[in-house]
Amino acid sequence: MKTDSKKKLIYATALALRLALFSFPSVANTLVERVELSTPVTSFKRLTEGVYLYNNNVPPYDGGVFHQSPLLLCLFSFFMTLPSFTIPLVYSLMDIIIAHSLSNITRLKQQRDTLTTRLEVERDIQPILPETVAALYLLNPLTILSCVSKSTLLFTNLSIILSLLSALKGKTKPTLFWIALASYLSFYPVMLTPALLLVLDNQKIVYSVGLFVGCLSILFGLSRVFVGSWDFVNSTYGTIIFVTDLTPNVGMFWYFFIEIFDQFRSFFMVVFQFHTFIFTAPICIKLRHQPVFAMTVLCGVMAIFKSYPSASDASLYLALVPIGDELFKYCRYGFLISNLFLYASGLAPIFWHLWIYAGSGNANFFYAITLVYNLGQVLLLVDLVYAALRREFDVKNPDAIGKPTLHK
């Protein structure tokens, strides 16, 4: 089967699967409310409430319920006037666009790799096919569930992927526009900007930063015009930074800040948020010769340590992992990591039910399983970084391949 035919078959299958799940209202409505898939800042249910308030001339940011950007409010105010199948179709097509972009990213990254030094044993090995990367994304259960839950984080993921694709093509302006849009939607993607500049290999740092700030300013200006006030800043970014909504999710913030005394809240808020961004500089410095992989690692860090993470965050960096298939032979904890993900995926809904519905458990049950989930993600990132550094060492020192290395 030809490559184009394979891609069309994969895309058609993925689209049909998503639309089939959307056609069961009980399934779709259940997933919309799952805390593993939706957070206060990405929930479709809260978005519909915000649209309803806006359409009835009630300020949507006054009630403390709606925490999403004004441009999403504007977009969905239009979508909700169209036939009911429009929104499911839009979400499904966005997943297809992300998958197609991932296949192009894989192709461009492999073209770059032909210009770099490779190991002798890798020269006869065929790299992963671009359509395989697309299929792995589209058929990932986390991706499918995130799509059907209509999490607005999908817009952020699309912007991040398009920014990486534009960077690999060497297009500075589209790259910085897309990452500015992602930062506008979810705040945390701003930490990906240095990695994208490494991909661009752009020496005009001041110009690039100015362009990024300019795009962000335009987006804020349009939001101000649409809403008519600056109230959205505190309700969206204030909620993300100060964690004012303590609705449970798969992250590590909510339980900690429920339990902590108020006099210590400000200190630990700074520590937690700083901890998320502190990885950016060392990762970009150490992996400066592998900028696409640095982008993958930073997406993983963002998925673990942001204030309101969900399964959609994990689906983003898991989609980027297969692009670096040359690292897999160095990974050591694949079986353990797979089991941690499966363990957490199976028990999270059960512990949530025991806590909220059955009343036979408490918050510790659910929080404990989210810690297992995040442990799996941390081990995956640690294993991948080890693999990247070990391979880099082997490329520079081919005589040391297969031998233990002592680091002084």
SVG drawing of the C-alpha trace seen along z (x, -y; Angstrom):
<svg xmlns="http://www.w3.org/2000/svg" viewBox="-30 -48 67 53">
<polyline fill="none" stroke="black" stroke-width="0.4" points="0.0,0.0 1.3,-3.4 2.2,-6.0 -0.6,-8.4 -3.2,-5.5 -1.9,-4.5 -2.3,-8.0 -5.8,-8.4 -6.8,-5.0 -5.4,-6.0 -7.1,-9.4 -10.4,-8.0 -10.4,-5.3 -9.5,-7.9 -12.2,-10.3 -14.8,-7.6 -13.9,-6.3 -14.2,-9.8 -17.4,-10.6 -18.8,-7.2 -18.0,-7.9 -19.5,-11.4 -22.7,-9.8 -23.3,-8.3 -24.4,-11.2 -24.0,-9.2 -20.4,-8.5 -19.6,-12.0 -21.4,-13.6 -19.6,-11.3 -16.2,-12.1 -16.8,-15.9 -17.1,-15.7 -14.2,-13.4 -11.6,-15.1 -8.8,-13.2 -9.7,-14.8 -11.1,-18.2 -9.9,-20.9 -11.3,-24.2 -9.3,-26.0 -10.0,-23.5 -13.5,-22.2 -16.0,-22.3 -18.9,-22.4 -17.5,-25.6 -17.0,-27.0 -20.7,-26.5 -21.6,-28.3 -19.3,-31.2 -20.9,-31.4 -24.4,-31.3 -23.5,-34.2 -21.9,-36.2 -24.9,-35.8 -27.2,-37.0 -25.2,-40.1 -23.8,-38.8 -20.0,-39.4 -18.7,-35.8 -15.6,-36.5 -17.5,-37.8 -18.8,-34.6 -15.5,-32.7 -16.6,-29.8 -15.3,-30.6 -11.5,-30.7 -10.8,-30.4 -9.6,-32.9 -11.9,-35.5 -10.9,-34.3 -12.2,-30.8 -15.4,-32.4 -15.7,-34.3 -15.0,-31.2 -17.5,-29.0 -20.1,-31.7 -20.1,-31.2 -19.8,-27.4 -22.8,-27.0 -25.0,-28.8 -24.2,-26.1 -25.7,-22.5 -24.9,-20.2 -22.5,-18.1 -20.2,-21.0 -18.3,-20.9 -17.6,-17.1 -16.4,-17.5 -14.2,-20.4 -12.5,-18.5 -12.1,-15.4 -10.5,-17.4 -8.2,-19.1 -6.8,-15.7 -6.3,-14.8 -4.4,-18.1 -2.2,-17.4 -1.5,-13.9 -0.7,-15.1 1.6,-17.8 3.4,-15.2 4.1,-13.1 5.6,-16.1 7.6,-16.9 9.0,-13.3 9.9,-13.6 11.7,-17.0 13.5,-15.8 14.8,-12.7 16.1,-14.9 18.0,-16.9 19.4,-13.7 21.0,-12.8 23.3,-15.7 24.5,-14.6 26.8,-11.9 25.1,-8.6 26.2,-5.3 27.5,-2.6 24.7,-0.2 22.0,-2.8 23.0,-3.2 21.2,-0.1 18.2,-0.6 15.1,-2.2 13.8,-5.1 10.1,-5.1 7.7,-5.9 6.0,-9.3 2.5,-7.7 3.3,-5.4 3.8,-8.4 0.5,-9.8 -1.2,-6.5 0.3,-6.3 -1.1,-9.7 -4.6,-9.1 -5.0,-5.6 -3.7,-6.6 -6.6,-6.1 -5.6,-9.3 -5.8,-11.2 -9.2,-9.7 -10.7,-10.3 -9.3,-13.9 -11.0,-14.6 -14.3,-13.2 -14.3,-15.1 -14.0,-18.3 -11.2,-19.6 -10.1,-23.1 -6.5,-22.1 -6.6,-20.6 -6.4,-24.1 -3.2,-24.6 -1.7,-21.3 -2.5,-22.2 -0.8,-25.5 2.3,-23.9 2.6,-21.3 2.2,-23.9 4.8,-26.0 7.3,-23.1 6.4,-22.3 7.0,-25.9 10.3,-26.0 11.5,-22.9 10.6,-24.6 12.7,-27.6 9.7,-30.0 10.3,-32.4 7.1,-34.5 4.6,-31.6 6.6,-29.8 6.4,-32.7 2.8,-33.4 1.7,-29.8 3.7,-29.6 2.3,-33.0 -1.2,-31.7 -0.4,-28.6 0.9,-30.8 -2.1,-33.0 -4.4,-30.0 -2.6,-28.1 0.2,-30.3 2.7,-27.5 3.8,-27.0 5.8,-30.2 8.5,-27.9 8.8,-26.2 10.0,-29.3 13.7,-28.9 13.6,-25.3 11.8,-26.6 14.5,-29.2 17.1,-26.4 15.1,-24.5 15.1,-27.7 18.8,-28.2 18.0,-31.9 20.7,-34.3 18.3,-37.3 17.2,-36.7 16.0,-40.2 14.0,-40.3 12.4,-36.9 11.5,-37.9 10.1,-41.2 8.0,-39.3 6.7,-36.9 5.8,-39.8 4.1,-41.6 2.0,-38.7 1.0,-38.2 0.1,-41.9 -2.1,-41.7 -4.0,-38.7 -4.5,-40.5 -5.7,-43.6 -8.2,-41.6 -9.4,-40.0 -9.8,-43.4 -11.9,-44.6 -14.1,-41.5 -14.8,-41.4 -14.7,-45.1 -12.6,-44.9 -9.4,-43.4 -11.2,-41.2 -10.3,-38.1 -6.6,-38.5 -7.2,-37.7 -9.8,-35.1 -7.7,-33.1 -4.0,-33.6 -4.7,-34.5 -6.4,-31.2 -3.6,-29.3 -0.8,-31.1 -2.5,-31.4 -4.5,-28.1 -7.7,-29.7 -9.9,-26.8 -9.0,-23.7 -11.1,-21.3 -9.3,-17.9 -7.3,-16.9 -4.4,-14.6 -1.8,-17.2 0.0,-17.7 -1.2,-21.2 -4.8,-20.8 -4.4,-18.5 -1.3,-20.2 -3.0,-23.7 -6.2,-22.3 -4.1,-21.0 -1.6,-23.8 -2.1,-26.7 -2.9,-30.0 0.1,-31.8 2.4,-29.4 0.4,-29.5 2.2,-32.4 5.6,-30.9 4.8,-27.5 2.9,-29.0 6.1,-30.7 8.1,-27.5 5.7,-25.3 5.4,-27.6 9.1,-28.4 9.8,-24.6 7.9,-24.2 9.9,-26.8 13.3,-26.1 13.9,-23.1 13.8,-25.2 17.3,-26.6 19.3,-23.4 17.3,-21.3 17.9,-23.8 21.5,-24.1 22.3,-20.4 20.2,-19.3 21.0,-22.3 22.2,-19.9 18.9,-18.0 16.3,-20.8 13.3,-18.6 14.0,-16.3 14.4,-19.3 10.9,-20.3 9.6,-16.9 11.1,-16.9 9.8,-20.4 6.3,-19.3 6.6,-16.4 7.8,-18.7 4.8,-21.0 2.4,-18.0 3.6,-17.0 4.2,-20.2 1.6,-22.7 -1.1,-23.7 -4.0,-22.1 -2.8,-19.2 -4.9,-16.5 -4.5,-13.5 -4.5,-15.8 -1.1,-17.2 0.3,-13.7 -1.0,-12.8 1.0,-15.8 4.4,-14.7 3.7,-11.0 3.0,-11.9 6.5,-13.5 8.3,-10.6 8.2,-8.2 9.9,-10.8 13.1,-10.1 12.9,-6.3 16.7,-6.1 16.7,-6.4 14.5,-3.4 17.3,-0.9 18.9,-2.8 15.7,-3.0 15.8,-0.8 12.4,-1.1 9.9,-0.5 8.1,2.4 7.9,0.5 6.7,-2.7 4.0,-0.9 2.7,0.8 2.6,-2.5 0.5,-4.1 -1.8,-1.1 -2.1,-0.9 -3.0,-4.5 -5.4,-4.5 -7.3,-1.6 -7.5,-2.7 -8.0,-6.5 -11.7,-6.1 -12.2,-3.5 -10.7,-5.6 -12.7,-8.7 -15.9,-6.6 -15.0,-5.3 -14.4,-8.9 -17.2,-10.9 -20.0,-8.4 -19.6,-5.4 -18.4,-7.4 -16.2,-4.6 -12.9,-6.4 -11.4,-9.9 -9.3,-12.4 -6.1,-10.4 -7.3,-7.5 -7.5,-9.6 -4.4,-11.7 -2.3,-8.6 -3.1,-7.3 -2.3,-10.6 1.1,-10.4 1.6,-7.0 0.6,-8.5 3.0,-11.3 5.7,-8.9 5.3,-7.1 5.7,-10.3 8.8,-11.3 10.4,-7.9 9.7,-8.1 11.3,-11.5 14.3,-10.4 14.7,-7.3 14.5,-9.3 17.0,-11.9 19.4,-9.2 18.9,-7.5 19.6,-10.8 22.7,-11.6 24.1,-8.0 23.5,-7.9 25.2,-11.3 28.2,-9.9 28.3,-6.8 28.3,-8.9 31.4,-10.9 33.0,-7.8 32.3,-4.7 34.8,-2.6 32.7,-2.9 29.5,-1.4 28.1,1.3 30.5,0.5 29.6,-1.0 30.6,-4.7 31.9,-6.3 31.0,-10.0 33.3,-12.0"/>
</svg>
